[in-house]
Amino acid sequence: MDHAPSLHDNFFRALMERPKAAGALLRERLPPTIAKQLIGDPVLVDGTFVDENMRKSQSDRLFQVALRGERSAFIYCLVEHKSAPDPRVALQLLRYLVRVWERLDRQAKGKGLLPPILPLVVYHGEPQWSTPTRFSSMLAATEEMRPHLLDFPFGLLDVGEVEDENLSSEIELRAGLIVLKYASRVSEENIEEVVAWVLTRLHGVPKELFLLAVRYMLRAYRLSLERFESVSRRVMDESEEEIIGSVASELLAKGRLEGEARGKLQGEATALVLVLERRFGPLPGELLKRVGEASFEQLETWLGRAVDGATLDTVLAEPSKH
């Protein structure tokens, strides 16, 4: 199924804000020689240094972790959820890495050694990840050239290639990855079976994570509220059913409000077009498009002017900027 990346981003970010889940991911998926040096849970680091256009397309999580010997490292965790493995993900990682190092270098005023960064990609698309996990795989270089070129490896967790119970020994991370995994693996033929299976994997997780998972599933799995609640009654206990019912009601109410808002907006646009065409004749296509894309506040402003505005330009003029 095709979903907006931000839907997966938001769920993964929330999952990684849970110290137990983030700590388990790093301990279990980093190289063992590095993972055994970690002490305690990772600390989430502010990621506002990432460009806004990059933020919209990727779910970045940067952690600082304590290492044995009183050293520290930054672990950069990127979730990848395109419909197919991305052969350019190493280039995206490089952009992130440079921005992190530049920021840290400014903070250190150009002094001392920079901390290491270990990239880790979590991928949950349906096709198996098939591209190499080294930056140099993108470069058209001979073997003689490779030792002299920039290169780095990145860790990869392809959740689709791991049995559900082996995704993590930590219940919160395992449940969250299972929820993500099946978002791209449901179809109309198996959806109720899949939803039932995934819901059973949520038994025992903290209430906050259970709520996050149910909200995500109700949107990402594309199952109607009625069918979702019907499935949940078969596999959930009474308290879990109550939570699912409250989330379903919340989303239903939100959907109704959004529908009412869209209907009100369409009504304003229709009224404006009728008034303008009565006064000025048929509107050109570009003006119809402009009206169709306007906000409710803008439409109200134009309607107020449409009654006695001398020309179309006067009615549809943008607010003056001072």
N, C-alpha and C positions, 0 to 999 in steps of 0.2 A: 504494500500500500504506500502511496505517496503522501507525505505529511510535511508541513512547514518545518524547516529545521529548528526554528525557535521553540517549538513544542518539545522536541527531544532535548534541546539545549537546556531549557528551564528545568526539566526533570533531572537531567544529569548533574547540573550545577547544584541543585538542592540535595541530591544524593551525596555529592562530594563535600558538601558543607557539614556532613555528619562525620565527626572525627573517627568513629569506629570504621565506617565504610571506607573513608579515604586512607586511613592507616593500613587497613587490610589490602586495599588495592596496591599500594606501594610495596608493602612487605612481600606480597605474593607474586607480583608481576615484574618487579625490577630484577636485574641479574642477582642471583643468590649471594655472590661475593659482596655486593653493595647492600642488599636488603638486610643482611645479618649485622651490618654496622648501624642500622637505624635504632634510635632510642625514643620510645614514646610515640604519641600520635603526631602527625604533621600539623603545622599551623598554616591556615589559608592566608595567602598574601594578596593584598589589593592588586587587581589586574587592570587598573584604569589606564595604564600605559599603552594598552592595545588599541590600535586604530579602530574607529567606530565602524567602518565598512568591514573590517575583519571580524569585529565582535558580532556582527549580524550573521556571519556565515559559519562561525565556529564557536564551540563551547570551551573556553580556555579556563583552566584551573592551575594556579601556581601555588606550590606549597614550599615552605621552609621546614626542613627536618633536621633534628639533632643527630649527630653521628658520634660514635665512640671516639674519645680523644678530644672532646670539646670543640669539634669542628662543625661546620654547618654546610648544607648544600641546598640548592633549589631544585625541586622536582617539577617539571612542567608537564601537565597532563592535558591532553587534547582529545575530545571526543569527536569521532568522525562518523557521520551518518548520512552519507550520500547514497544514491541508489546503487553505486558501483564503487569498488576500490579506486582511490584517486592517485594516479601516478605522480601528481605534483604536491602531495601532502608534505614531502620533505622540504620543498621550497617554502611552503607556508610555515613550517616549523622553524626554518632558518630565520624568517622575518621576525617571528616571535622571540627567538633566542637573542637576536641582535638587539631588539628593543629592551629586553630585560637587562642584558649586559650594559647597554648604554645608560639605562636608568641607574643601575647599581654603581657604575663608574662615576656618574655625576655625584651620587651621594658620597662616594669615597674620595671625591675631588681628584680623581686620577691617580690615587696612590694605592699601593699594595696589589695583591693578586685578586682576581675576580673569582667568585665561587663557581663551582661546576654546576651545570644544568643537565639533567638527564631527561630527554623527551620520552613520553609514553603515549601511545595512541590507543584509544579504546574504540573499537569499530563494531557496530551491531547491524550492519546491512545484511540483506539476505545472500547476495553472491559472496562466495569465499574471497577473502583478500588474496590477491594474486600478484601484486607488485612488490619488488624488493624493499627491504626496510633499511636502506642506506641512501644517503644523499647522492653519492656518486653514481647510483643507478640511472640518474637523470642525465648524466653527462655523456656526450659523444666523445669518448676519450680512448686512446690506445692503452694497452697494459703498461707500456713504458711511461705514459704520462700520469697514470693514476697515483703513484706515490707522491707526486708533487702538487696534487690538487686538493682543494677543500673536501673533506668528507666527514661524516659522522653517522653512526647507526641510531635507530630509534626503536624503543620497545613497542611491541604490538600485542594487544589482546583482541582477537577476533572471537567474540562471544558465541557466534554461530558454530564454531569449530570445537567448542568445549561443552561436555555434558553438563546439564543444568546443575547437578549436585557438586560438580567439580569447579564451578565458577568461582567459588570462594568458600572458605571454612567459616567466615563471619556471616551471620544470618542477614544483617542489613544489606551488606554489599551483594550477597548472593541473590536475595530477593529483588533488589533494584536492577541488577543486570538481567535477571530473568524477565522482568517486566519490559525492559528495553528490547531484549532479544526477540520477543514474540510480536513486537509491534510491526515488524516487517515480514512476519511469517504467518499472518492470519489471512484467511480467505472466507468467502461466504459459506463454503462447504464445511470448514472446520472451526469457524469462529467461536461457537458456543463451547466446544470441547476445549479449545485453547484457553479461552477466558476462565473456564472452570479450573483448568490445570494451574494457570498462573495465580489465580486467587488462593488456591490451596498453598502455594509457595509463600504467601504473605502471612500465614498463621504465625503468631508469636512475635512479629516485628512491632516496634513501638508505634503508638497511635499516630504520631506525626508523620512517619514514613508511610503508614497504611493509608492515611488521607492523601498524601502526595501521589501515591501509586494509583489509587482509585480515580482521582481527578485526571491523571494522565491517561489511564486506560480508557476512560469514558470518551476521551477525545481521539486518542491515537488508534484505538482498535475499531472505531467506527461501528460500534454495536449500539442499537437503540437503547434508551433508558429502560424501557419495559423488558426487553430481552436480557439486558445486563442484570437487572434486579431479579429476574426469574432464575438466571443461572446462579446468582449469589445465594439465593435461598436454598439451593441444593448443597452448597459446599461451605457456607459460612455459619458461624455460631450466631446467637441472637445479638450480641453486642456489636459484632462486625456487620451484621445486616443493618443495624440501626445507623451505623456510620455511613454505609453505602447509600442507604435511603436518604440521609441528610445531604450527602454530596450530590446525589441525583436531583433532589429538589432544588438545591442551590444552583446547579447548572441549568435546570429547566427554567427557573425564574430569570436567570441571567439571559438565557436565550430569548425569552419572551420580551424582556426589556430591550434587547438589541433589535429584535424584530419590530417592536413598536417605534424605536428610534429611526430605523430605516424607512418604515412606512411614513413617519412624520416628515422626514427629509424628502422623500419622493413626492409627498403632497405639496410641500413648499415649492419644489422645482416645477411641478406641473402647473401650479397656480401662477408662478412667475412667467412661464412660457406663454400661457393663455393671455395674460395681461399684455405682454410685450407684442405678441402677434396681432392682437386686436388693435394696438396703437400703431405699430410699425410694419405690419405685414410679416410674412414667413421669415423666420430667422435662418441665417446661414449655418451650415453644419458646424463650423468652429465655435460659434456662440452657443449652440445647443450642447456641444461637448463641454464647454466651459461651465455652463449652468449645471450640467449633470455631475460635474466633479466638485462643485462648490460645497462649502460647509453650511450647516444650518444657519449660523450667525450671518454669513455672507448673503445667503438667500433672503433672509429677513431684511437686511439692509437694502438689497436690490428691489425687493417688493415695495418697501417704503418709498423708494425713488420712482418706481415704475408708474405711479399714479399721475405725476405731473412733470416728470423728467422730459426735457426738450428733445433729446436724442438718445439713441441706444448707447452711445459713448458716455453720455452723462449718467445714465442709469447704471451702467456696468463699470464705471470708473473704479479703480482701486483706491483705497484710502491713501491720502497724501502722506509722505514720510518727511519728518522734520529732522 
